[in-house]
Amino acid sequence: MIRLESVIVLGTIAALTLLTGTAHAMAETPEEIESIESLQNWVHEQGYNYTVGENWITDLPPGDQDSLCGYRPPERPEEPLPENLTLISEREGVGPTAESDTPLEVPSRYDAMALGYVTPVKDQGGCGSCWIFAATADLESTLAIRESNLPDISEQELGDCSIWRTDAGYNWCNGGDELMTTNHFTIYGASEESCHPYRGTPGSCSDCPILKNVNNWRMITGANGESQLEVIKRAILDYGPVYSTIYANNVFYAYKSGVYEDWSPKNPNHAIQIIGWDDTLSHSHGRGAWLIKNSWGREWGSSGPYPGCAWVAYGSANLGDYTNAIVSYSEPGETIFHHDEYGWREWGITKSSGAVSFTPTKNLTLTAIDFWTESNCNYEISIFDKINDEGNGTYTFTSQLGTSINGTANESGYYSIPLGTPIPLRAGDEFIVQINFSCGYIPIEYWRSSWLPDWETHAEFSNKSYYSSDGRNFYSAKPYDIGIRARAREFEASISGMNFNDLNSNGIRDRGEPGLAGWQIVLKNSTNLTIARTTTDEDGNYTFHSLSKGVYTLSVILKDGWRQTCPAEGEYTIVINESKNNISGINFGNRELPHEPVPLLTPLSIIVLIGAGMVTGVRGIKRYKTL
């Protein structure tokens, strides 16, 4: 006979077992598990082989933990889209492998930290600024590789000086992405941590001295980056450690050691740096893992490959999505002409040609043309000196400076194309940059994101952007500014001289010989291309300003009825270098030809002309030129 007490006990045990089993069954995702012990049990039950433990992040309330993950993946806006606009890139595959001249052999293991290419792990604190830390880590590694030192870039300055903060008042602790950081790096640049130390809360821009300015940046992968292993590896070998993204949850918050893995199909929410890989490390889905550097301090991942770093299984946690890389940088001191203050957000006008005009406020030398673009796009860059208003809202560009530049953008991103021969710019003289794109769209400054300030409120049209369908007839791009920019530098080199009236034709300017006003002097580069023209002033003087180092040819355009006397060769060849950068006295001599009197026709001449049938009648004596 079964006692009632036994029935109650057994029933209680069964109920507890059922509740426990139900609770466990309900905890299908790690986000529903709170204690470290339960998280570790969950990890083991999945067949994973990594450990978790307490750290400063696991001590935070769940909402504060999630706020650390500030990466914002691209959004597809609701239809309808504005007329003639397209969201250029869905970023499902933004380009081929990195742009290497010769394919590199990909090793089975790579560790940029061990090679000295990675700066120490930083701590973003309770601010969702991972997207900024991943960008500064990327630039720091690029500098470490090329300059053999470990710089410390200021995250605070990047956040506080970004136009999203200074103009739109955006709280960068609420998150961001690589397009925001790249826009700031390419227009302004990066500064050192010592000038503006990290506080972990938005503040005011300190206008620190610029350390470097980024001039080339590439998108390596899109939303399927977790599967593009070889592409990412080759990019790291070509460019160095890269900015990338991962999906982070409460198991990731508690990571301590081993090969982390999580196969939930959720969008990335956290930005990190990929600094290496190891194809031999095993996990539940096979072999191979990425080595990542996080920005949560050294307490996180304290027993990992390096404190603050982790191994993450290939293909897991969507690691590798939206991978991008800084390719090159320039020294400070450049003027970046631009109208797209907020940069590119992957939108474009569905036209084939774009153009922008700029007016320098001082004499400069134009050295490069910058633009945003999608992958696999051919481009043709031309620079002009004159805008013509053809009426009916149509504009054309003439007086080309230099020669056109053609190329192909294999990867999406930001490109800076150096000019073969720099072009001198004069203060107040407008110039136009035209780019023909084979992609069928033009990059513009436009966005429609739920988490960003409104485009309509903050973007200001410059009235200096144009589009065309045929590359010849252009129209105002209002209300959109086009993502084409120009780089220029100050250089004190100049060539000056006089065009004078050589009254005695001796090829030397003697006392009393006046200058000749209104004559054109032509400047050509070493390939015989005209890069500038100027007109002599009322005293016959001329100057070419802001010239770069190189070899130049100067000539004068001869006017009818004049003969050139100086130089004897007809033109000058001038070399500008560090020691010869302000060259004067390059004079041109010209002498007006004498006016020959036309002789009167003699009776004999008239008879000859009449006999030849050339004169049919003579009334009085007129002036005819004899043959």
C-alpha positions as CSV (number, residue, x, y, z in Angstrom):
1,M,0.0,0.0,0.0
2,I,1.4,3.4,-1.0
3,R,1.4,5.9,1.8
4,L,-0.2,9.3,1.0
5,E,3.0,11.1,2.1
6,S,5.0,9.2,-0.5
7,V,2.5,10.2,-3.2
8,I,2.8,13.8,-2.2
9,V,6.6,13.7,-2.2
10,L,6.8,11.9,-5.5
11,G,4.3,14.3,-7.0
12,T,6.3,17.2,-5.8
13,I,9.5,15.8,-7.2
14,A,7.8,15.2,-10.6
15,A,6.4,18.7,-10.6
16,L,9.8,20.2,-9.8
17,T,11.3,18.0,-12.5
18,L,8.7,19.1,-15.0
19,L,9.2,22.8,-14.1
20,T,12.9,22.5,-14.3
21,G,12.7,20.8,-17.7
22,T,10.2,23.4,-18.9
23,A,12.4,26.2,-17.7
24,H,15.4,24.7,-19.4
25,A,13.4,24.1,-22.6
26,M,12.3,27.7,-22.6
27,A,15.9,28.9,-22.3
28,E,16.6,28.1,-25.9
29,T,18.7,31.2,-26.5
30,P,21.4,32.6,-24.3
31,E,19.7,36.0,-24.0
32,E,17.2,34.3,-21.6
33,I,19.9,33.1,-19.3
34,E,21.1,35.3,-16.5
35,S,23.6,33.5,-14.2
36,I,27.2,32.8,-15.2
37,E,26.8,29.2,-14.1
38,S,23.7,28.7,-16.3
39,L,25.5,30.4,-19.2
40,Q,28.4,28.0,-18.8
41,N,26.0,25.0,-18.7
42,W,24.3,26.3,-21.8
43,V,27.7,26.6,-23.6
44,H,28.6,23.0,-22.7
45,E,25.1,21.7,-23.7
46,Q,25.6,23.2,-27.2
47,G,28.8,21.3,-27.6
48,Y,30.9,24.4,-27.5
49,N,34.3,24.5,-25.9
50,Y,34.8,28.0,-24.4
51,T,34.5,29.4,-20.9
52,V,32.6,32.3,-19.5
53,G,33.1,34.2,-16.3
54,E,32.2,37.4,-14.4
55,N,33.6,40.7,-15.4
56,W,32.6,44.4,-15.2
57,I,30.1,43.9,-18.1
58,T,28.3,41.0,-16.5
59,D,27.8,43.1,-13.4
60,L,25.8,45.7,-15.4
61,P,22.0,45.6,-15.8
62,P,20.9,43.9,-19.0
63,G,20.0,47.2,-20.6
64,D,23.3,48.8,-19.8
65,Q,25.1,45.7,-21.3
66,D,23.2,46.0,-24.6
67,S,24.0,49.7,-24.8
68,L,27.7,48.9,-25.2
69,C,26.9,47.4,-28.6
70,G,26.7,50.6,-30.6
71,Y,27.2,49.4,-34.2
72,R,24.3,50.3,-36.5
73,P,24.0,48.1,-39.6
74,P,22.6,49.5,-42.8
75,E,18.8,49.9,-43.0
76,R,16.6,49.4,-46.0
77,P,14.3,52.5,-46.1
78,E,10.6,52.2,-46.6
79,E,9.2,52.7,-50.0
80,P,8.7,54.9,-52.0
81,L,12.2,56.2,-52.5
82,P,12.7,59.8,-53.7
83,E,12.5,60.2,-57.5
84,N,15.8,59.4,-59.4
85,L,17.4,58.1,-56.2
86,T,18.6,54.6,-55.4
87,L,20.2,53.0,-52.4
88,I,23.3,52.0,-54.2
89,S,24.5,49.2,-52.1
90,E,22.6,46.4,-50.4
91,R,26.1,45.3,-49.4
92,E,25.5,41.7,-50.0
93,G,28.9,41.5,-51.7
94,V,30.6,44.8,-52.2
95,G,33.6,43.8,-54.3
96,P,36.3,41.3,-55.1
97,T,39.3,40.6,-52.9
98,A,41.7,43.4,-51.9
99,E,43.4,45.3,-54.6
100,S,46.8,43.6,-54.6
101,D,49.2,43.9,-57.5
102,T,50.2,40.3,-57.0
103,P,48.1,37.8,-55.1
104,L,49.5,36.9,-51.7
105,E,49.8,33.4,-50.4
106,V,47.4,33.1,-47.5
107,P,49.0,31.4,-44.5
108,S,47.1,29.0,-42.2
109,R,47.9,31.3,-39.2
110,Y,48.3,35.0,-38.8
111,D,48.7,37.1,-35.7
112,A,49.1,40.9,-36.2
113,M,49.4,41.4,-32.4
114,A,52.5,39.2,-32.3
115,L,53.9,41.2,-35.3
116,G,53.6,44.5,-33.4
117,Y,50.8,45.8,-35.7
118,V,48.1,46.1,-33.0
119,T,47.9,48.8,-30.3
120,P,47.0,47.9,-26.7
121,V,43.4,47.0,-25.9
122,K,41.3,50.0,-24.8
123,D,38.1,50.3,-22.8
124,Q,35.1,52.2,-24.2
125,G,33.4,52.2,-20.8
126,G,29.6,52.4,-20.6
127,C,29.3,54.3,-23.9
128,G,28.1,52.6,-27.1
129,S,31.2,53.8,-29.0
130,C,32.6,50.5,-30.2
131,W,32.1,51.8,-33.8
132,I,34.6,54.6,-33.0
133,F,37.1,52.4,-31.3
134,A,37.1,49.9,-34.2
135,A,37.9,52.8,-36.6
136,T,40.7,54.2,-34.5
137,A,42.2,50.7,-34.0
138,D,42.1,50.3,-37.8
139,L,44.0,53.5,-38.4
140,E,46.4,52.8,-35.5
141,S,47.3,49.5,-37.1
142,T,47.7,51.1,-40.6
143,L,50.2,53.6,-39.0
144,A,52.0,50.9,-37.1
145,I,52.6,48.8,-40.2
146,R,53.9,51.8,-42.3
147,E,55.7,53.8,-39.7
148,S,56.9,51.1,-37.2
149,N,55.4,52.8,-34.1
150,L,52.2,52.3,-32.1
151,P,50.2,55.6,-32.2
152,D,47.3,56.3,-29.9
153,I,44.4,58.0,-31.7
154,S,41.8,60.0,-29.8
155,E,38.3,58.4,-29.8
156,Q,36.9,61.4,-27.9
157,E,38.1,63.9,-30.5
158,L,36.6,61.8,-33.3
159,G,33.2,61.6,-31.5
160,D,33.1,65.3,-30.4
161,C,34.4,66.8,-33.7
162,S,32.3,64.7,-36.1
163,I,29.8,66.9,-37.9
164,W,27.1,64.6,-36.6
165,R,28.0,66.0,-33.2
166,T,29.0,69.5,-33.9
167,D,26.2,70.3,-36.4
168,A,23.4,67.8,-35.6
169,G,24.0,67.4,-31.9
170,Y,24.1,63.6,-32.2
171,N,25.0,61.6,-29.1
172,W,27.7,59.3,-30.4
173,C,27.3,57.0,-27.4
174,N,24.1,55.9,-29.0
175,G,25.9,54.2,-31.8
176,G,27.2,54.7,-35.3
177,D,29.0,53.1,-38.2
178,E,32.1,53.1,-40.4
179,L,30.7,55.6,-42.9
180,M,30.5,58.3,-40.1
181,T,34.1,57.7,-39.0
182,T,35.5,57.5,-42.5
183,N,33.8,60.8,-43.4
184,H,35.5,62.6,-40.5
185,F,38.9,60.9,-41.2
186,T,38.8,61.9,-44.9
187,I,37.6,65.5,-44.5
188,Y,39.5,66.4,-41.3
189,G,41.7,63.6,-40.0
190,A,42.7,62.0,-36.7
191,S,44.3,63.4,-33.6
192,E,46.4,62.0,-30.8
193,E,44.8,60.7,-27.5
194,S,47.1,63.0,-25.4
195,C,45.4,66.1,-26.9
196,H,41.8,64.9,-26.0
197,P,41.7,61.9,-23.6
198,Y,38.7,59.6,-23.7
199,R,35.9,60.5,-21.3
200,G,33.2,58.1,-22.5
201,T,30.5,60.8,-22.8
202,P,29.9,63.4,-25.5
203,G,31.6,66.8,-25.0
204,S,33.0,69.6,-27.1
205,C,35.5,69.4,-29.9
206,S,39.1,70.4,-28.9
207,D,40.3,71.1,-32.4
208,C,43.4,69.1,-31.8
209,P,46.3,69.2,-34.3
210,I,45.7,66.6,-37.1
211,L,48.1,63.7,-37.0
212,K,47.0,62.0,-40.3
213,N,44.2,62.3,-42.9
214,V,42.8,59.2,-44.5
215,N,42.7,59.4,-48.3
216,N,41.7,55.8,-49.3
217,W,39.2,53.5,-47.6
218,R,37.6,50.3,-48.8
219,M,34.5,48.2,-48.0
220,I,35.6,44.6,-47.9
221,T,32.4,42.7,-47.3
222,G,28.7,43.3,-46.9
223,A,25.9,41.5,-45.0
224,N,27.3,38.0,-45.9
225,G,30.8,38.7,-44.7
226,E,30.8,35.8,-42.2
227,S,31.2,33.5,-45.2
228,Q,33.9,35.5,-47.1
229,L,36.9,34.1,-45.2
230,E,39.5,34.3,-48.0
231,V,38.4,37.9,-49.0
232,I,38.9,39.1,-45.4
233,K,42.2,37.3,-45.0
234,R,43.6,38.8,-48.2
235,A,42.4,42.2,-47.1
236,I,44.3,41.9,-43.8
237,L,47.4,40.8,-45.6
238,D,47.1,43.8,-48.0
239,Y,45.9,46.5,-45.7
240,G,46.5,45.3,-42.2
241,P,44.0,44.4,-39.4
242,V,40.5,45.5,-40.3
243,Y,37.3,47.0,-38.8
244,S,34.6,44.4,-38.7
245,T,31.3,43.6,-36.9
246,I,29.8,40.8,-34.8
247,Y,26.6,39.9,-33.0
248,A,27.1,40.2,-29.3
249,N,24.8,38.9,-26.6
250,N,25.1,38.0,-22.9
251,V,27.3,35.0,-23.5
252,F,29.7,37.1,-25.5
253,Y,29.6,39.7,-22.6
254,A,30.9,36.9,-20.3
255,Y,33.5,35.4,-22.7
256,K,36.7,34.4,-20.9
257,S,38.7,31.9,-23.0
258,G,38.5,29.3,-25.8
259,V,37.0,29.5,-29.3
260,Y,33.8,31.5,-29.0
261,E,30.8,30.5,-31.2
262,D,27.2,31.4,-31.5
263,W,25.2,30.4,-34.5
264,S,22.0,32.5,-34.0
265,P,21.2,34.3,-37.3
266,K,21.0,37.9,-35.8
267,N,22.4,41.0,-37.4
268,P,25.7,42.4,-36.0
269,N,25.4,45.0,-33.3
270,H,29.0,45.4,-32.2
271,A,32.2,46.7,-33.9
272,I,35.6,45.1,-33.3
273,Q,38.9,44.7,-35.1
274,I,40.0,41.4,-36.7
275,I,43.7,41.1,-36.2
276,G,44.4,37.5,-37.3
277,W,43.2,33.9,-37.7
278,D,44.1,30.2,-37.1
279,D,42.8,27.6,-39.5
280,T,43.6,24.7,-37.1
281,L,41.5,25.7,-34.1
282,S,38.5,23.3,-33.7
283,H,34.9,24.2,-32.8
284,S,31.5,22.5,-33.1
285,H,31.1,23.3,-36.8
286,G,34.6,22.4,-37.9
287,R,37.9,24.2,-37.7
288,G,39.3,27.7,-38.0
289,A,38.8,30.9,-36.0
290,W,39.3,34.6,-36.2
291,L,41.4,36.5,-33.7
292,I,39.6,39.7,-32.6
293,K,40.5,42.7,-30.5
294,N,37.6,44.1,-28.5
295,S,37.3,47.5,-26.8
296,W,36.0,46.4,-23.4
297,G,39.3,46.4,-21.5
298,R,41.5,43.6,-20.5
299,E,39.1,42.1,-17.9
300,W,36.9,40.8,-20.7
301,G,38.5,37.7,-22.3
302,S,41.0,37.7,-19.5
303,S,42.2,34.2,-20.3
304,G,41.8,34.5,-24.1
305,P,44.6,34.6,-26.7
306,Y,45.5,38.1,-25.2
307,P,43.5,39.8,-22.4
308,G,40.8,41.8,-24.1
309,C,40.9,39.6,-27.2
310,A,39.1,36.4,-28.3
311,W,39.0,33.6,-30.8
312,V,35.7,33.4,-32.7
313,A,34.8,30.4,-34.9
314,Y,34.7,31.1,-38.6
315,G,31.1,31.8,-39.7
316,S,29.7,32.3,-36.2
317,A,28.0,35.3,-34.6
318,N,28.0,36.9,-38.1
319,L,31.6,38.0,-37.5
320,G,32.9,39.4,-40.7
321,D,29.9,41.4,-41.8
322,Y,30.5,44.9,-43.0
323,T,34.3,44.5,-42.8
324,N,36.2,47.6,-44.0
325,A,39.7,48.9,-44.1
326,I,41.7,52.1,-44.2
327,V,44.1,51.7,-47.1
328,S,46.2,54.8,-47.0
329,Y,46.6,58.2,-45.4
330,S,48.3,61.6,-46.1
331,E,50.1,64.1,-44.0
332,P,48.2,67.1,-42.5
333,G,48.1,70.4,-44.3
334,E,45.9,69.6,-47.2
335,T,42.8,71.6,-48.1
336,I,39.9,69.2,-48.8
337,F,37.4,70.9,-51.1
338,H,34.0,69.3,-50.5
339,H,30.2,70.0,-50.4
340,D,29.1,66.6,-48.9
341,E,29.6,67.6,-45.3
342,Y,27.9,64.5,-43.9
343,G,29.5,62.2,-46.4
344,W,28.1,59.3,-48.3
345,R,25.4,57.0,-46.9
346,E,25.3,54.7,-50.0
347,W,22.7,56.7,-51.9
348,G,23.0,57.8,-55.5
349,I,21.4,59.7,-58.3
350,T,20.6,57.4,-61.3
351,K,22.7,59.4,-63.8
352,S,26.1,58.7,-65.3
353,S,28.1,61.9,-64.7
354,G,28.5,64.1,-61.7
355,A,30.4,67.4,-61.3
356,V,31.2,69.9,-58.5
357,S,32.7,73.3,-58.6
358,F,34.9,74.9,-56.0
359,T,36.5,78.3,-55.5
360,P,39.8,78.5,-53.6
361,T,40.2,81.4,-51.2
362,K,44.0,81.4,-51.6
363,N,46.6,80.2,-54.1
364,L,47.0,76.4,-54.0
365,T,48.2,73.4,-56.0
366,L,45.5,70.8,-56.9
367,T,47.0,67.3,-56.2
368,A,44.2,64.7,-56.2
369,I,40.5,64.1,-56.8
370,D,38.5,62.1,-54.2
371,F,35.1,60.4,-54.5
372,W,32.9,57.7,-53.0
373,T,31.8,54.8,-55.2
374,E,30.4,51.3,-55.4
375,S,32.5,48.4,-56.6
376,N,33.4,47.4,-60.2
377,C,32.9,50.9,-61.5
378,N,35.0,52.6,-64.2
379,Y,35.6,56.3,-63.8
380,E,36.9,59.2,-65.9
381,I,38.0,62.3,-64.1
382,S,38.3,65.7,-65.9
383,I,39.0,69.2,-64.5
384,F,37.7,72.4,-66.2
385,D,38.2,76.1,-65.7
386,K,34.9,77.5,-67.0
387,I,31.2,76.9,-66.4
388,N,28.9,78.0,-69.3
389,D,25.3,78.8,-68.7
390,E,23.6,77.5,-71.8
391,G,20.1,78.6,-70.7
392,N,17.1,76.5,-69.8
393,G,19.0,75.2,-66.7
394,T,21.7,73.6,-68.8
395,Y,25.4,74.0,-68.1
396,T,28.6,72.9,-69.9
397,F,32.2,73.0,-68.9
398,T,35.1,74.1,-71.0
399,S,38.8,75.0,-70.8
400,Q,40.0,71.7,-69.6
401,L,43.0,71.8,-67.2
402,G,45.5,68.9,-67.8
403,T,44.3,65.6,-69.2
404,S,41.5,63.2,-68.2
405,I,42.3,60.3,-65.8
406,N,40.7,56.9,-66.3
407,G,40.5,54.0,-63.9
408,T,38.5,51.3,-62.2
409,A,37.2,51.1,-58.6
410,N,37.3,47.4,-57.9
411,E,36.0,47.7,-54.4
412,S,33.4,50.0,-52.9
413,G,34.7,52.8,-50.7
414,Y,36.5,56.1,-50.8
415,Y,39.1,56.8,-53.4
416,S,41.7,59.5,-53.8
417,I,43.2,59.6,-57.3
418,P,46.5,61.6,-57.6
419,L,46.9,63.9,-60.5
420,G,49.8,63.0,-62.8
421,T,50.7,66.7,-62.9
422,P,49.4,69.0,-60.1
423,I,47.4,72.0,-61.3
424,P,47.9,75.5,-59.9
425,L,44.8,77.1,-58.4
426,R,44.5,80.8,-58.0
427,A,42.5,82.5,-55.3
428,G,39.0,83.4,-56.5
429,D,39.2,81.3,-59.7
430,E,36.5,78.6,-59.8
431,F,37.4,75.1,-61.1
432,I,35.1,72.2,-61.9
433,V,35.7,68.5,-61.3
434,Q,33.7,66.2,-63.5
435,I,33.6,62.4,-63.1
436,N,31.9,60.0,-65.5
437,F,30.8,56.8,-63.8
438,S,30.1,53.5,-65.6
439,C,27.9,52.3,-62.7
440,G,25.0,54.4,-63.7
441,Y,24.7,56.4,-60.5
442,I,26.4,59.3,-58.8
443,P,27.2,59.2,-55.0
444,I,25.3,61.9,-53.1
445,E,24.9,63.2,-49.6
446,Y,21.6,61.8,-48.5
447,W,20.3,59.5,-45.8
448,R,17.1,58.0,-44.4
449,S,17.9,56.2,-41.2
450,S,15.6,55.8,-38.2
451,W,18.4,56.5,-35.7
452,L,20.1,59.5,-37.4
453,P,19.0,63.2,-37.4
454,D,16.8,64.1,-40.3
455,W,18.5,64.8,-43.6
456,E,16.0,67.5,-44.5
457,T,16.9,69.4,-41.3
458,H,20.7,69.3,-41.5
459,A,21.9,68.9,-45.0
460,E,22.5,72.2,-46.8
461,F,22.7,72.3,-50.6
462,S,25.8,74.2,-51.9
463,N,24.3,75.0,-55.4
464,K,27.6,73.7,-56.8
465,S,26.7,70.1,-57.7
466,Y,25.6,69.0,-61.2
467,Y,24.5,65.8,-62.9
468,S,24.3,64.7,-66.5
469,S,23.1,61.7,-68.5
470,D,25.5,62.2,-71.5
471,G,28.6,63.8,-69.8
472,R,28.2,67.0,-71.8
473,N,25.0,68.8,-70.7
474,F,24.7,69.2,-67.0
475,Y,21.9,70.3,-64.7
476,S,21.8,71.4,-61.0
477,A,21.7,68.4,-58.7
478,K,19.6,70.4,-56.2
479,P,18.8,69.5,-53.4
480,Y,21.6,66.9,-53.3
481,D,25.3,67.5,-53.0
482,I,27.6,65.1,-54.9
483,G,30.3,63.0,-53.2
484,I,33.2,64.3,-55.3
485,R,36.0,66.2,-53.6
486,A,39.4,67.7,-54.4
487,R,42.7,67.8,-52.5
488,A,45.1,70.8,-52.7
489,R,48.3,71.9,-50.9
490,E,50.1,75.1,-50.4
491,F,53.4,75.3,-52.1
492,E,55.4,78.5,-52.4
493,A,57.0,77.8,-55.7
494,S,56.3,80.3,-58.4
495,I,57.5,81.5,-61.8
496,S,57.4,85.2,-62.7
497,G,58.7,87.5,-65.3
498,M,57.7,90.2,-67.9
499,N,56.7,90.4,-71.5
500,F,58.5,93.5,-72.8
501,N,58.7,95.5,-76.0
502,D,62.2,94.9,-77.3
503,L,62.6,98.1,-79.2
504,N,66.2,97.4,-80.3
505,S,65.6,93.7,-80.9
506,N,68.7,92.7,-78.9
507,G,66.8,90.0,-76.8
508,I,67.5,91.9,-73.5
509,R,65.3,94.3,-71.7
510,D,67.1,97.6,-71.7
511,R,66.2,100.8,-69.8
512,G,63.1,102.5,-71.2
513,E,61.7,99.4,-72.9
514,P,58.1,99.1,-71.7
515,G,56.1,96.0,-70.7
516,L,53.4,94.7,-73.0
517,A,50.0,94.3,-71.3
518,G,47.3,91.7,-72.3
519,W,49.6,89.0,-73.7
520,Q,49.0,85.3,-72.8
521,I,51.7,83.3,-71.2
522,V,51.3,79.5,-71.3
523,L,52.6,77.0,-68.7
524,K,53.0,73.3,-69.8
525,N,54.1,70.3,-67.8
526,S,56.8,67.8,-68.6
527,T,54.4,65.9,-71.0
528,N,53.7,69.0,-73.0
529,L,50.1,69.4,-71.6
530,T,48.9,73.0,-70.9
531,I,48.1,73.2,-67.2
532,A,47.7,77.0,-66.8
533,R,47.5,80.3,-68.7
534,T,47.8,83.8,-67.4
535,T,47.7,87.3,-69.0
536,T,50.3,90.0,-68.4
537,D,49.1,92.9,-66.3
538,E,49.2,96.6,-67.3
539,D,53.0,96.7,-66.8
540,G,53.6,93.5,-68.7
541,N,54.2,91.3,-65.6
542,Y,53.0,87.8,-65.0
543,T,53.2,85.2,-62.2
544,F,52.3,81.5,-61.9
545,H,51.6,80.7,-58.3
546,S,51.4,77.5,-56.2
547,L,53.5,75.3,-58.5
548,S,54.6,71.8,-57.4
549,K,58.1,70.4,-57.9
550,G,58.7,69.4,-61.5
551,V,59.7,70.4,-65.0
552,Y,57.7,73.1,-66.8
553,T,57.8,74.9,-70.2
554,L,56.8,78.5,-70.6
555,S,55.9,80.2,-73.8
556,V,54.2,83.4,-75.0
557,I,51.4,83.4,-77.6
558,L,52.6,85.7,-80.3
559,K,50.3,88.4,-81.7
560,D,50.0,89.2,-85.4
561,G,52.5,91.8,-86.6
562,W,55.1,91.0,-83.9
563,R,58.3,89.0,-83.8
564,Q,59.7,87.2,-80.7
565,T,63.2,88.2,-79.8
566,C,63.6,86.5,-76.4
567,P,64.3,83.7,-75.6
568,A,66.0,82.7,-78.8
569,E,64.6,79.2,-78.5
570,G,61.1,80.5,-78.3
571,E,60.3,79.0,-74.9
572,Y,61.8,78.4,-71.4
573,T,62.3,75.1,-69.6
574,I,62.2,75.6,-65.9
575,V,62.9,73.0,-63.1
576,I,61.3,73.5,-59.7
577,N,62.8,71.7,-56.7
578,E,63.5,72.4,-53.0
579,S,66.3,74.7,-53.7
580,K,64.7,76.5,-56.7
581,N,61.1,77.3,-55.8
582,N,60.6,81.0,-56.5
583,I,62.0,81.7,-59.9
584,S,61.8,85.2,-61.3
585,G,63.1,87.1,-64.3
586,I,61.7,84.7,-66.9
587,N,61.2,87.5,-69.5
588,F,59.8,87.4,-73.0
589,G,60.9,90.0,-75.6
590,N,58.8,90.9,-78.6
591,R,59.3,93.5,-81.3
592,E,56.6,94.9,-83.5
593,L,57.2,94.5,-87.2
594,P,57.6,97.7,-89.3
595,H,54.6,98.6,-91.5
596,E,55.8,98.4,-95.1
597,P,54.3,101.1,-97.3
598,V,52.3,99.9,-100.3
599,P,53.9,101.4,-103.5
600,L,51.9,103.4,-106.1
601,L,51.2,101.7,-109.4
602,T,53.4,103.1,-112.2
603,P,52.1,103.4,-115.7
604,L,54.3,100.5,-116.7
605,S,52.7,98.4,-113.9
606,I,49.2,99.3,-115.0
607,I,50.1,98.2,-118.6
608,V,51.4,94.9,-117.3
609,L,48.3,94.3,-115.2
610,I,46.0,95.2,-118.0
611,G,47.9,92.9,-120.3
612,A,47.5,90.1,-117.7
613,G,43.8,90.7,-117.5
614,M,44.1,91.7,-113.9
615,V,42.9,95.3,-114.3
616,T,40.0,96.1,-116.5
617,G,39.9,99.8,-116.0
618,V,41.7,102.6,-114.2
619,R,40.0,105.7,-113.0
620,G,42.5,108.0,-111.6
621,I,45.5,106.7,-109.6
622,K,44.7,104.2,-106.9
623,R,46.9,102.2,-104.6
624,Y,47.4,98.6,-105.9
625,K,50.0,96.2,-104.6
626,T,52.3,95.1,-107.4
627,L,52.8,91.4,-108.0
